[in-house]
Amino acid sequence: MTKIIDLGTNPVLGRLNAINRKHRLRSKHYKEIENWPDSASIDVLDADALTSVDHYPCQDEIFVVSKKLRDVLQSVDDDVVFFEAKAGDAVVFVVAPVSNSDVMYQAEGFPPYNKSGYSILSASNLHVEDQPDRMFCPVRNSRFLALSDELVQAAEAAGVVWSAVDQIPEFIAARPHPYLILRGGYAAASADIINITSVWPEIDESPHPLGENARDDKFKKEPDEAWNALLQKETNDSLFARYASGLALPSVTAALDDDCAKSKQKKRWREAKAAQFMSLQGVPAVGTETKEHFENAGVEATFVQTSLHDPLLNETRDDLWILQPTHVVDWIDWSKSDVGLRFSGIYDEYLGLHPTEESYESTIPVVRVAGSNIVLVHESIAAELGDDKGFYMTPLHHCFVSRNLDDGFNATR
């Protein structure tokens, strides 16, 4: 069997700080990272292991190695790219992907997958039969790397200390989290057309919610400057940005797209009318049934009534309510998370989220994560929010990492 290594179990290191789009370092679809900061750092969880092994499993599930293993990798393939990062007093090396292909895993039965992408949640006797096309490559839908025989032999000859194994007897991907992300399922539960029906409230300047962690190659100007320019515009993106910043919103209504085949129009409206969740360009709205469910469960929130119109059938539903939870919490450590940003500073995708320890202990029914449009619902009241009502609730621990281009989830839909 092909040797594999686990990038995340029993982590020696924590998360890579202040680097956005870390999914590039996990994905086989690697895109060159520009402007790697000299201040890049990664938390140390096991100082003893840091001095005794050459591969460092980490919470970001990226490939991080010692100088010895870096030299071995370079001797096998001198095209490999490394990025330096501080780990306490030591320097470690983050390894960029070298292959645009992967190999398939083998396991007992059919391993369950997460709802944020295509990653395995658990598996028994996971192993790999095929050899990678380069010295290493991802094992499909997992946090494992498959190693070529050439690399394994070179590492052995150099005295590299790592846990390269033939198989993983029992694998569990993540510690369960008690909160789920409020999300919709059907395509009809997302309105792309937002109509502003009141004057835009005046607001003060507000810094980018990610602060110094708002790093992205796409930025053409300072993040705070980009964010403030966005907040002052009268656009749908500004509506999202104001919601994420906790600022005053104008009154809005929503409409479905008028580009829909005639044969699908009635079905789309049935789904849109039945859905108890609607994303208004990333601003969450719920139906009256869900509003009452939340109120009966003691949810503290402001509900602002709005409507959805179908221009093709000339139908309207008025039983939607923009949801603004009273409890706004700092439960996501943005310095350690992975967020896609557009050139304007608006959130494109959430590609990896790092919850704080405090969040695991809370029982508040519904909260909004500060600096975002992420609304979290406690598992104690989430059971009533099923797929049949237009929800596609994602457990928070399913969103720890993202590997493929279609992992994560779109922040504005």
Disulfide bonds with the S-S distance in Angstrom:
none
